Each structure stands twice: as C-alpha cells, then as structure tokens.
C-alpha cells in the first residue's frame, strides 16, 4: 500500500475525531471520558472516519489516477508550443499582478478580491494572446530539409496468406525493414477465428508467416490510428507515409497503389518471372480438366498453376494428352498458354467425355 493512502486514511480518522469534538462542544452528543485526553465518542467517530476512508479512498484514488492519465494524454496531443506559451503568459501575468497589487494597496478599499480579479484578467488575456501567437514559442524550429524517408516494405493480407514470402525472406531475397499494419493483423485474426475451415486455415497460415518473417528479417507492427476508410486505402496511406513499397498478391490493390504512386511488389509476379519459359513449339503433357470458353477447347493446368488452353481437347477431359505450345501470353495476373494436341495417336478420346 502506498504512503499516500496511509496519509489519507489517517486524515479521514482525524476528521472523524474532530467531528466528535465539534459535536461535544455544541452539546449535540454527550461526553464519555476515557482518561484525561479524549472520550469514547470521539474515539468511536474517529474509527467511523477511518472506515469511511477504507470505503472511499480506493475509489477516489482510482478515479484521480484515471483523470490524471486522461489529462496527460490530452496534454501529449497538444502541440508542444501551446503549454510553453501558456506557462510563459501565466508567469508574466502573475508578476504584473504582484506589481499592480503593491501599487493599488495604497488606495482605500482595495482588497484581496480585487487583486484576484486583476490576476485572473491578466493571466487569461495574456494566455489567449500567447496561444494565438504560439508559433513564436516553438522550442525547435521546423527543419528546412524534409525528414528522411524510412523506406522498407508494407505487407498486406493476401501476401501473408500466400505464405511464399516467408521462403523468399529466409533465402535473403527480401530486405527489410518489413511493416505490417494493425488492420492486416486484425483481418488475419478474424480469418483464424472463423467458423469456416478454409478461412481458418488461411488465417493461421498468415499468422505462421508473420512468425517466420519476425525471426528471419524482423518485423514491425504499424500501430496507426484506424479510420472508417476501407482497409486497402488505410494500408496504401501507411505505405505512402513511410515511403515504403507495398507487397501484395491482390491485383486490384496493386492497380490502386499505382494510382496512389506507391511502388508495388508482387510475389505472384515474381513466381511467374522465375518459371521456366515455354516457347512456341515446346511440348508438354497435361491433364484436361474442364471445357474452355470456345467450342471444343479443353483447359489444363501446370503444377505452378499456369492455365493451358488446348484446341479440340474437350473430348479428352480427364485424360493426359500431349500438347504443342502455339502461343504464350503474359497477362497482369500471370501467364496464359495456348496449344494444340500433339498427335492424334498419343491420346485417345474418352467416350464418356464425348457424351458430356
């Protein structure tokens, strides 16, 4: 227990004792002498005051501490020149009040009330004047040179859920510092706590990726103030404020970042660039899994997710066929391959697929 609380308990006990003295002096209660120094009634009321202190003091101290913390937080939000201006103006006003009081004391009828009024008027008027001209009270003038840009990279939700950025960082291909906005952490937490198994798996994979990045290259959480704006806009604003690049797999967010003037890095685009190039005339084997947009087209996928559109391949749905690449197109979301069946002898059409 702090010394301040003990002092307050003693004060409440003393007030209770003095209440007993006052009641006895005014004959409101009788006197029950307990020796030559005090009486039982005074002692009882002193104990009552102590008990009231035990009841009120913890609540009063907690309330006072909360008020003090709120006041400190409010003062921290103020520009530093405002407290300096008010302090200087208040000190000058009180000094002038002392001089005027000494001069006006010689006038008959001048009292302490008049002195307090003069002091209040001087302090309030000078403080208001100082606040209006607060730029003259700045302790440090703003530098003519803009602050250095921190740089680094801001990670969004999609790239953390993807998980491959952890491998890229551990191999030394991703330099820090890395930043994660608080909004991204909240989205990952919501995914991890979701009732849907797929969302829950994405959220946990994203949180695991964060742990890997923190151990490999270090990670800093951006504890910025959240607003009612969309999460993507808040992430872009943080990246622009820091002068950092945005790392994302979200194609729409990448387009929006270019509008904001924020550099964008995509792990998906990096993976596409590192794939072994397939040129016109190259051959490969794929499984036709579905029908394409044009009549007769079949669609298959490479192991890295690249889509291959094959002409006249829908009869072979569910079968592995040989394909000759006829065209390779690089799109904003990845690579798209077109091809034709290598020969009609190396794969026979599935009768069930033809009937479908």
Steps between C-alpha positions, in 0.01 A plus 500: 500500500635845407591761760242738348216263588621467859504878527144520365380231742654697788334817370155335492551367854605848617194657336277250675667581832460875443135444413460342842671800665268741319189301596609493867579872506156581359335258746360288217640183659602422853854462618627160611841571651776251429775631715600864493578531128198382306160335521345183367268689262794677337681168469194333349453778246871484415456128421191588292708748301767233445236252376357761265855553374539126433179518295568818302875539464563208256222628273617860528862413427402286198281780368774757557756278325271457197442877485874559521571252219232661281647842572849380408372346177320824415814704566707267281260555212548877524772664290800551732503876448155544659601393858814715467295802389247458784775454760689811390182711476372384840832577669513846343137568599565405863811721513297794368228421756761522780618842378146635462397368841793680666402825325126473565533398867537871583147569370234473772256215447739288293473139621623151420192439281605786273852355479361158401284657230799688359711183499225297327449765229874534434567126489203420274557788257876443470449123459248554221741740326787249537294213357407709194873569445620157610737457204742736679522258793612194304798341670638364171447663166393266219792388289529638152580147378220244494542196728668200354271238355509173692443277199448129556205289397140485622339155488130450431271211591512317166878462492510368858225245432691388189796409724771495233640831621637315803717282273610802296605684818685203650703462180612862525310636200284734708661790685343679794374680680163328471183664631160349573206737561277423797205466259673203332552330838131545577398343168728201560358458851145508364591235243668282765189521723255437215256209514587410138787254476644659185512851648636364828785326314583820309510704819728254680731479199523879495585515872761225456655702215522803730689296760746377236561852373552637851768237564673529161507871407314676780154651496340817634129546563369841391282613789325771302162653576221313325232687307171418330668487159540163319789289628678512162497882505643504853780259402588709194501817711746340745728385216498847345568666837803278560623516141485120504415249228179298526537121476175341386348226284173692461482618138235767573703637793812507283315709240373733771851540642630616163230768500619606848858509374613216729754247375354148492669161526311179420615156608266355238671703227841396636401134484380547142828663401702211646309228318681313225391671177289301257534617143303432186563145385584357846313186602360390834251260652198628693167366619190662350278592794222719358354664193632830367312809388507413129327189361718192521769660716634311800678653797778352710745636758871469558634422848564870567139587416556630146189447286540326163220529243508219242300504177271203428595335832164481680443138383804408710367646826648307791782366284866594473591616150803631321480868410704718266519864617380740233490827694610640838338815640617689808203663675482722809393203713745246357586302189248337263599228252320385186568173323374221279504124529839360416370204295181310483683173569647574843165554668163345429179687575299391799151383387346630826653845443363504145149424625527785751 
